[in-house]
Structures are given as C-alpha cells and as structure tokens.
Amino acid sequence: MKMSQKTEKLNSTVYIIFISLLLDLLAFTMILPLLPSLLEYYKTNDNTGLYSWLSRRIFYFQELVGAPEKFNTVLFGGFLGSMFSFLQFVVSPIVGGVSDAIGRKKVMIVCLTGIAISYILWALSNNLVLFILARFIGGISKGNVSLSMAIITDVSSIRTRGKGMAFVGIAFSLGFIVGPLIGAIFAVWAKKKVGDWFVVPALFALLLALADLIFFVVYFKETLPEEKRAKSLKASVKTASSFINWKDLFQFNAVTDLKSSELKELRRLGRVYFVYLFIYSGLEFTLTFLTHHTFNYNSMQQGWMFFSIGITMALMQGGYVRRLPPQKIKSTAIYGLWIIVPSFICVGLAQGPFLLYFGLFLFAVSTAMVVPCIMTMASEHGKDHQKGTVLGIFRSLGALARALGPIFASIAFWSVGSKVTYLSGALGLLWPVLTLTQKL
C-alpha cells in the first residue's frame, strides 16, 4: 500500500545534508563582513605588491563607471566574489559528473577537505597572495553545494523532492543570517586588535569546516549504488569541455539519452534560471551602494537589512515551500518570478524606507520560491546516473550568472543611475517568467 503524501517522510540523509550545508555556509558567510577590514589590512601590510597592482586596476574601473572612491573596497570585494563564482561555474558540473561515476561520498569528502584547507591558508595569509590563493582553493572546492542537491535527489521520491530542495534553501537562509552576524562580532573585535587579527576568525571557520568534514564522514552513507552509476569515469571526465564551454553548457550537451522534448525543456529551464540569477545578483550586489548612497545607511543598518531578508526567506522556505506538493512546484516558481518584477520597481523608485523594505520583502519571497522550485524541476530530468551532472550544470549556470551580474549591474548603476538600472532589471525579468509560462 502506497503512503499518502501527508505520511511520506523525508529520508534521514536530507537532514544530514542540511546540517553539513549549514556548517559550511556559516563558515563561508562569516567572512563577508570582514572583507573591508581584511582589505584595509592588506593595503597596509601586503609586501608582494599585488594589492597595489590590483588597486590600480580597480581605480581604472572606478573612474570608468563614476563610482566614488569610498566604494573602491566594495568593488574590490565584488571582483573577488566574481572570481569565486566563476570558479564554481567551472567546477560544479565536473564535480557532479565525477560523482555520477564514483559515488557521492568520496567526491564530497574531497570538496570538504579542500574547503578546510582554504581556511588553513586564510589563517596563514599575512599577504594578499596567500589570501587570494585561499579564496581560489575555496572556490574550486565549492562543488559540495550541487553535490548536496544531487544527494537529495538520490534519496527523494517525486513527492518529497521539493521538500528536500527547500531544506537546501533553508540552510542557505540560516547561513546568511547567522554567519554574517558571527563575522560582524569578529569585525567589532578586530577594531581593537593589531597585527594578524584575522587568524582567530580564520581558525573559527576552520573549526566549523572540520566539524562538517568529520560529521559527514561519520554519518553519511553512500546514496548512489554502483549499479546506478555512470559506466565510465573517463567518459565523465571527458565531458569537462562541455562544462567549461558556455555554449555547450546552455545546450546541456553533457546530458545524454534524453528525449528531444525533455532536453528542450531542460534547456529552457536553464536559460530561465541563468537570466533570473544574472539580474537578481545585480540588485543583490548594488544594494549596498543604493542604501549607502540614497539612504545613508551605515554597516549596522545594512546588516539588519540583510538579516530581515534572510529571516523572510527562512520562514517562507521552512513554512511554505518545503510543504509544496509536486504538482504545485512549477506554478510556485512562476509566481515567484512574477513577484520579483514589482520588487525591482519598488526598490528602484524608493525614496523612503517603506517602499524600499516592501520591495526587499518581495525580493526575499521571490528568492525563497524560485530557486528551490527550479532546482526541483531540474532534478526531475535525466537518469539516475546523470542527476549529479544535471544539477552540476545548473549550479554552474547560477555561478556564471553571479559572476557576471554584479559587474554589469555596477557599471549600469554608476553610469545611468539606480532608478534606470532597477527599472530596466524589472523589464528584463519579464522574459524568464513569460518563457517559463509558455507551453513547448
């Protein structure tokens, strides 16, 4: 007798992945409030000459777009973030493809070990070269997120897959709420310190990463049995060119044995996801500029603003999205895509806090609905031995969007102003929702 939708429970592995992702994201996000202080440290203490060289390049960009000099450190941090996202773009589908061939656990352990090594390098980074190397290794190790989604797909039925993906969203929301608060505490503490103050927060991040690694090794059991794996590791690695070549990526050429109608739907879903995140990440990045420039927000006010966004996302994903039945996943994604359009309009036209926060509320609600629902829809495509590849490609498309979106948005923000930038973004966001709504 089949279990009803109400009685079917999530596999316990989903909770293991949730805890693992949360530990990882707490360590990952705590560095965000520390970036300005870290860049100030390297400005004074970098003996390699790299900081001066990069500063000159940032200065050229700052002059090109007309950004005030006080925002140079934010632009600097943005370029580091773009580098991190670009590395994820390259690595995510490769990690997914390799895990399809040799299993999830081995590849995940390599990723988590790489993340831990990146924090060791951060603790040792008394110059900018080591710090960027730490971020580089962290970036190429971040395939753990797409791998987590593949694992959830392995252990979920059609009925519970949406709930499992929602738990990924909840982990992100909680990570981006609590992690920056931990980082802010370290930032306040750092102002009273001299010398290599960053060693303490780096070791704290390392502690979280090691706890994650140990927890995963002890409690996780392989979810992709040998009979369901890809036949050849060599064939999986050979498809790397399809992962790195963006044309092949958008065509999903690495995914084989699909019906033409299913492949067409997967390609459409990939384009929708990319355009949504490309425009979305632009607002997310320039929001700091907007609130500082228009509303004179200080760092603490901006921190509370992002805290409010994170709380809204966590409540939406925990209370609503994870309870969605399978037949409502697509319609919820469409509703979320509609909601982001007025969000951009409100933020672009805001002259006071009410309209700004209403726009950001819609922004958070949309994020909570769209991302987990689209990932759930993507996970329905492909055979068992290619689920990791499919989700890896989606993670790469998202990472590519996050690498390019902030650059284009910041150029527009300082060239034509925030109002034109956000209203143009709202207009551009009509394409994803109209495309997803159309029947093939």
C-alpha positions, 0 to 999 in steps of 0.5 A: 500500500502506497503512503499518502503524501501527508505520511511520506517522510523525508529520508534521514540523509536530507537532514544530514545534508542540511546540517553539513550545508549549514556548517559550511555556509556559516563558515563561508558567510562569516567572512563577508563582513570582514572583507573591508577590514581584511582589505584595509589590512592588506593595503597596509601590510601586503609586501608582494605588491599585488594589492597595489597592482590590483588597486590600480586596476580597480581605480581604472574601473572606478573612474570608468563607471563614476563610482566614488572612491569610498566604494573602491573596497566594495568593488574590490570585494565584488571582483573577488566574489566574481572570481569565486563564482566563476570558479564554481561555474567551472567546477560544479558540473565536473564535480557532479559528473565525477560523482555520477561515476564514483559515488557521492561520498568520496567526491564530497569528502574531497570538496570538504577537505579542500574547503578546510584547507582554504581556511588553513591558508586564510589563517596563514595569509599575512599577504594578499597572495596567500589570501587570494590563493585561499579564496581560489582553493575555496572556490574550486572546492565549492562543488559540495553545494550541487553535490548536496542537491544531487544527494537529495535527489538520490534519496527523494521520491517525486513527492518529497523532492521539493521538500528536500530542495527547500531544506537546501534553501533553508540552510542557505537562509540560516547561513546568511543570517547567522554567519554574517552576524558571527563575522560582524562580532569578529569585525567589532573585535578586530577594531581593537586588535593589531597585527594578524587579527584575522587568524582567530576568525580564520581558525573559527571557520576552520573549526566549523569546516572540520566539524562538517568534514568529520560529521559527514564522514561519520554519518553519511552513507553512500546514496548512489549504488554502483549499479546506478552509476555512470559506466565510465569515469573517463567518459565523465571526465571527458565531458569537462569541455562541455562544462567549461564551454558556455555554449555547450553548457546552455545546450546541456550537451553533457546530458545524454539519452534524453528525449528531444522534448525533455532536453528542450525543456531542460534547456529552457529551464536553464536559460530561465534560471541563468537570466533570473540569477544574472539580474537578481545578483545585480540588485543583490550586489548594488544594494549596498551602494543604493542604501549607502548612497540614497539612504545613508545607511551605515554597516549596522543598518545594512546588516539588519537589512540583510538579516530581515531578508534572510529571516523572510526567506527562512520562514517562507522556505521552512513554512511554505515551500518545503510543504509544496506538493509536486504538482504545485512546484512549477506554478510556485516558481512562476509566481515567484518570478512574477513577484520579483518584477514589482520588487525591482520597481519598488526598490528602484523608485524608493525614496523612503524606507517603506517602499524600499523594505516592501520591495526587499520583502518581495525580493526575499519571497521571490528568492525563497520560491524560485530557486528551490522550485527550479532546482526541483524541476531540474532534478526531475530530468535525466537518469539516475546516473546523470542527476549529479551532472544535471544539477552540476550544470545548473549550479554552474549556470547560477555561478556564471550568472553571479559572476557576471551580474554584479559587474554589469549591474555596477557599471549600469548603476554608476553610469545611468543611475539606480532608478534606470538600472532597477527599472530596466532589471524589472523589464528584463525579468519579464522574459524568464517568467513569460518563457517559463509560462509558455507551453513547448 
